[in-house]
Amino acid sequence: MKKVLLFLVVALMFASCEDVQNHEGEEQRRDVAVNFDSLQTKELPQRTAQQGTVNAGQAAATREEQLFQQAMVYFTGDGVAVDKKKAFDLCQQSAEMGFAPAQFNVAIFYYNGDGVERNHEKVFYWMEKAANQEYLQAMIQLSKCYRMGLGTKRDDVKGTEWLEKAAKNGDVESQYLTGMAYYKGVGVVPDYERAVVWYERAAKGGSSEAMNELGLCYENGLGVFRLNKDEALKWYKKSADKGNKIGAANYERLKNDSVSPIFEIKN
């Protein structure tokens, strides 16, 4: 019977520069919040140039891939008793052989304390190893490590640098947050035009938050050629149609020509 390959995912919750019109204030920023309860298992996708994962059609996996597969079997209890210590040991062996998905998951083992004592420095160490191999999820998480100072000194410049790398690799949430970083100047020089570029990419990827931000930029003439109420309404409407309450509120406000905005822009 063909074995199912699994990998672990953790959500280190991260949000940057969130105090424009779609948010209520600086005190509500969540850039250092961590979710300790979000460990999940998912099917390992086929090999790609960026992620280096196992192709399910391969006749024989490499040794590091086999070790990783065995680690996930013991982690999930797929036909065997759950043994997180053994899962960690096997995953680390694979990671030490240079397998990026295993390096990413070793970091997650250390983060959650599954089969090993929690160690933030080792979270950072292994996450960086995987990110340097252009493993997308590791790029995202490494950015968060820098932004939170998790296992390393807090560094907004490097945090935004890795966030933008993830954005360039197609992660929609990273594209939106990169836009926010350029809007607010978090780790980069403020640049409204570049913020708009990233908002547009994220909006095309389906981000209702980015759609709302584009509306704000067009309404206020930030990073765009000129103020454009029609374009602002279009993006607010798109955001609202995807269920974004702030986008809906901004759409109704602008459509009805309210004198003052519901949410004040904070420069």
ABEGO torsion letter per residue (X at the ends): XBBBBBBBBBBBBBBBGAABAABAEAAABAAABBBAAABBBBBBBBBBAAAGBBBAABABBBAAAAAAAAAAAAAAGBGBBBBAAAAAAAAAAAAAAGBAAAAAAAAAAAAAGBGBBBBAAAAAAAAAAAAAAGBAAAAAAAAAAAAAGBGBBBBAAAAAAAAAAAAAAGBAAAAAAAAAAAAAGBGBBBBAAAAAAAAAAAAAAGBAAAAAAAAAAAAAGBGBABBBAAAAAAAAAAAAAAGBAAAAAAAAAAAAGBABBABBBBX
